[in-house]
Amino acid sequence: MYRYETHLHTVESSACATTPGSEYPAIFKSRGYDGIFITDHFFHGNTRPSRELPWPEYVDAYTRGYEEARKAGDAIGFKVFFGIEENFDGDEFLIYGVGKDFLLAHPEIPHWTREQMITWVHEAGGAVIQAHPFRDRPYIKMIHLYPENIEGIEGINTANSPNDNLAALCYALRYHLLIQAGSDTHHSKTIGDMNGGILCEEPILSSADYARRLRSGEKPFIFYPDAMFESMNSVLVQLPAEIRRDGRWESLSPEELQEWILNAGASADDLSGRPEEVVHRLVEQLCSRQTVRHPASR
């Protein structure tokens, strides 16, 4: 099995990161990974390059973290792939399968909508995954769920709360969404036993190859630590939420959210014994295959 990190930020390109891209390949290789995706915060997110730069200069600055990581990876025979994390109203999307040429060809990106993003990425052969869809942070005023026309969601993000992750799994089950896992790493010191990611039977050859596989419906194995769920006793979504249905935004009532949780078997009663087993059952239903839960290194 081949092991990959799908969600990773560098200090060169993400304002909230602290680790240079060049440091990541050796660390992940030493922990038994076969590759990483660099997914720095893009134009509408917590990006480091100035948005006042001319577009080609912004793109050059934005891709610097990936390019440094790729150079370091090449030197030790370790795969580094390009990705993007874009933000709209607190809802963020991971983009795979496009590269620098795509960015340079779309100088109108600073004004794109979610719909345009998805259309342009798909036209280029890329794939879109909604990241941590139930993230609860002080800067997020509303949860925006977008199950339409994307390849799937980040069902488990090990940098987010167990509550946010279990809510995401219930949502994925309700809408039959493909899930992947990732660690959302911003700092090398957090790379350890609490990381998550994907496992593949065949090696990923490129970001475009991974996008093609996602678009074909291939479900990656995912790995995550049981320990992050062991103390859960309920699922609580506190932020107001809305969902995109048939091309329109609709309010998502607390009652409907609770129905998803109950139907998924993730109520307080279900979690009263071994909540990690509830999570594992949901993941197996979503992936329709065995999932690895203790993967920190090999």
C-alpha positions in Angstrom: 0.0 0.0 0.0 1.1 3.5 -0.8 0.7 6.2 1.8 -0.1 9.9 1.1 -0.7 13.2 2.9 -3.4 15.1 1.1 -3.6 18.4 2.9 -0.4 20.4 3.8 0.7 24.0 4.0 4.1 25.7 3.7 5.4 28.9 5.2 6.3 30.3 1.8 2.7 30.4 0.6 0.3 30.0 3.5 0.3 32.9 6.1 -0.6 30.6 8.9 2.1 28.0 8.3 5.6 27.9 9.9 7.5 25.2 8.1 9.3 25.7 4.8 8.3 23.4 2.0 11.8 22.0 1.7 11.6 20.5 5.2 8.6 18.3 4.6 9.8 15.6 2.2 12.5 14.1 4.5 10.1 14.2 7.5 7.3 12.4 5.7 9.6 9.9 4.1 11.1 9.0 7.5 7.5 8.3 8.7 6.8 5.8 5.8 4.9 8.1 3.4 5.3 7.7 -0.3 4.2 11.3 -1.2 2.5 14.5 -0.1 0.2 17.1 -1.7 1.1 20.7 -1.0 -2.2 22.5 -0.7 -1.4 26.1 0.3 -4.0 28.7 1.0 -5.0 30.4 -2.3 -6.1 33.9 -3.3 -9.3 34.1 -1.1 -7.8 32.3 1.9 -5.0 32.9 4.3 -2.5 33.3 1.5 1.0 34.8 2.1 1.8 36.5 -1.2 0.4 40.0 -1.6 -2.9 40.1 -3.5 -1.6 43.4 -5.0 1.0 41.7 -7.1 0.4 41.4 -10.8 -1.2 38.0 -11.5 1.9 36.3 -12.9 3.9 37.5 -9.9 1.3 36.3 -7.5 1.2 32.9 -9.1 5.0 32.7 -8.9 5.0 33.6 -5.2 2.1 31.3 -4.5 3.7 28.2 -6.0 7.1 28.8 -4.3 6.3 26.5 -1.3 5.4 23.7 -3.6 8.4 24.2 -5.8 10.8 24.2 -2.8 9.1 21.0 -1.5 9.3 19.4 -5.0 13.0 20.2 -5.3 13.7 18.7 -1.9 11.6 15.6 -2.7 13.3 15.0 -6.1 16.7 15.0 -4.3 15.7 12.1 -2.0 13.3 10.2 -4.4 10.1 11.3 -2.7 6.9 12.4 -4.5 5.6 15.9 -4.0 2.3 16.9 -5.8 0.7 20.3 -6.3 -2.7 21.1 -4.9 -4.7 24.2 -3.9 -6.9 25.1 -1.0 -9.4 27.9 -1.9 -11.7 29.8 0.4 -15.0 31.5 -0.1 -17.1 32.3 2.9 -15.2 30.1 5.4 -15.9 27.1 3.3 -12.7 25.8 1.7 -12.0 23.4 -1.2 -9.1 21.3 -2.0 -8.2 21.2 -5.7 -6.1 18.5 -7.4 -5.0 17.9 -11.0 -4.2 21.5 -12.1 -0.9 23.3 -12.0 0.8 26.6 -12.5 -0.2 26.8 -16.2 -3.8 26.6 -15.2 -3.4 29.4 -12.7 -1.6 31.6 -15.3 -4.3 30.9 -17.9 -7.0 32.2 -15.5 -6.1 35.8 -14.4 -9.8 36.2 -13.6 -9.5 33.8 -10.7 -9.6 36.7 -8.1 -13.2 37.1 -9.0 -14.3 33.5 -9.5 -17.3 32.0 -7.7 -17.6 28.5 -6.4 -19.4 27.4 -9.5 -16.8 28.9 -11.8 -14.0 27.3 -9.8 -15.6 23.8 -10.1 -16.3 24.3 -13.8 -12.9 25.6 -14.7 -11.1 22.9 -12.6 -13.2 20.2 -14.2 -12.6 21.5 -17.7 -8.9 21.2 -17.0 -9.3 17.6 -15.8 -9.0 18.4 -12.1 -11.0 17.4 -9.1 -12.5 19.3 -6.2 -12.9 18.1 -2.6 -14.7 20.2 0.1 -12.3 20.5 3.0 -13.5 20.0 6.7 -17.1 20.9 5.8 -18.2 21.3 9.5 -15.3 23.3 10.7 -16.3 25.5 13.7 -14.0 28.5 14.1 -14.5 32.1 15.4 -14.0 33.6 12.0 -16.7 31.3 10.4 -20.2 32.7 10.7 -22.1 30.0 8.8 -21.4 26.4 7.5 -21.8 26.2 3.7 -22.2 22.6 2.4 -21.7 22.0 -1.3 -22.5 18.5 -2.3 -23.2 19.3 -6.0 -20.8 18.7 -8.8 -17.7 18.0 -6.7 -15.8 14.7 -6.2 -16.3 14.4 -2.5 -15.4 15.8 1.0 -12.7 15.6 3.5 -14.5 13.2 5.8 -11.7 13.2 8.4 -9.3 16.1 9.0 -7.1 15.3 12.0 -6.4 19.0 12.7 -10.1 19.5 13.4 -12.3 18.4 16.2 -13.8 14.9 16.5 -17.2 16.6 16.5 -16.5 18.3 13.2 -15.3 15.1 11.7 -18.1 12.9 12.8 -20.7 15.5 11.6 -18.9 15.4 8.2 -19.1 11.6 8.1 -22.9 11.7 8.8 -23.3 14.3 6.0 -21.2 12.1 3.6 -23.4 9.1 4.4 -26.6 11.1 3.8 -25.4 12.4 0.4 -23.4 9.3 -0.7 -20.2 11.4 -0.9 -16.7 10.0 -1.5 -14.4 10.8 1.5 -10.7 11.3 1.9 -8.7 12.1 5.0 -5.8 14.5 5.6 -3.9 16.2 8.4 -4.1 19.8 7.4 -0.5 20.2 8.5 0.9 23.7 9.0 3.8 22.9 11.3 6.4 20.1 11.2 6.0 19.6 14.9 2.5 18.3 14.4 3.5 15.4 12.1 3.1 12.4 14.3 0.7 9.7 15.5 -2.4 11.9 15.1 -2.1 12.3 11.4 -4.5 11.0 8.7 -4.3 10.5 5.0 -5.0 8.0 2.2 -3.6 4.7 1.2 -3.6 3.4 -2.4 -3.1 0.0 -3.9 -1.4 1.6 -6.9 1.1 4.5 -6.6 -0.2 8.0 -7.4 1.8 9.2 -10.5 0.9 12.9 -10.4 -1.7 15.3 -9.1 -3.6 14.8 -12.4 -3.5 11.1 -11.9 -5.1 11.4 -8.5 -7.7 13.8 -9.9 -8.5 11.3 -12.6 -9.0 8.5 -10.1 -11.2 10.6 -7.9 -13.3 11.7 -10.9 -13.7 8.0 -11.9 -15.2 7.2 -8.5 -12.2 5.4 -7.1 -12.4 5.4 -3.3 -9.1 5.7 -1.6 -8.5 3.8 1.6 -8.2 6.3 4.5 -6.3 6.2 7.7 -6.8 8.1 10.9 -6.1 7.7 14.7 -8.8 6.0 16.8 -7.6 8.1 19.8 -9.0 11.3 18.5 -12.6 9.9 18.9 -12.3 8.0 22.2 -13.8 10.7 24.4 -16.7 11.7 22.3 -20.2 11.5 23.7 -22.4 13.5 21.3 -22.4 15.4 18.0 -23.3 19.0 18.2 -23.3 21.5 15.3 -23.5 25.0 16.8 -23.1 27.2 13.7 -26.1 28.0 11.4 -25.8 26.0 8.2 -27.0 26.1 4.6 -26.7 23.6 1.8 -26.6 23.9 -2.0 -29.5 21.9 -3.5 -30.5 22.0 -7.2 -28.5 25.1 -7.8 -29.9 27.0 -4.8 -28.8 27.7 -1.3 -31.2 26.4 1.4 -31.1 26.8 5.1 -30.3 23.6 6.9 -32.4 23.2 10.0 -31.0 21.7 13.3 -33.8 19.1 13.0 -32.5 17.9 9.7 -28.9 17.8 10.9 -30.1 15.8 13.9 -31.9 13.4 11.6 -28.6 12.7 9.7 -26.8 12.0 12.9 -29.6 9.6 14.1 -29.8 7.8 10.8 -26.0 7.4 10.8 -26.1 5.8 14.2 -24.0 8.6 15.8 -26.4 9.8 18.5 -25.4 10.2 22.1 -26.7 6.8 22.8 -24.7 5.2 20.0 -21.5 7.0 21.3 -21.9 6.0 24.9 -19.8 2.9 24.6 -16.9 3.0 22.1 -17.3 6.0 19.9 -14.3 5.1 17.8 -16.2 2.0 16.7 -19.1 4.1 15.5 -16.7 6.2 13.4 -15.0 3.1 12.0 -18.4 1.6 11.0 -19.3 4.8 9.2 -16.0 5.0 7.4 -16.4 1.4 6.3 -19.9 2.1 4.9 -18.6 5.1 3.0 -15.4 3.4 1.7 -17.0 0.0 1.2 -13.6 -1.5 2.1 -11.3 -2.1 5.0 -10.0 1.1 6.6 -6.7 1.4 8.4 -7.0 3.2 11.7 -3.5 3.1 13.3 -1.2 4.3 10.5 1.2 6.8 12.1 4.3 5.2 10.5 5.4 2.0 9.1 
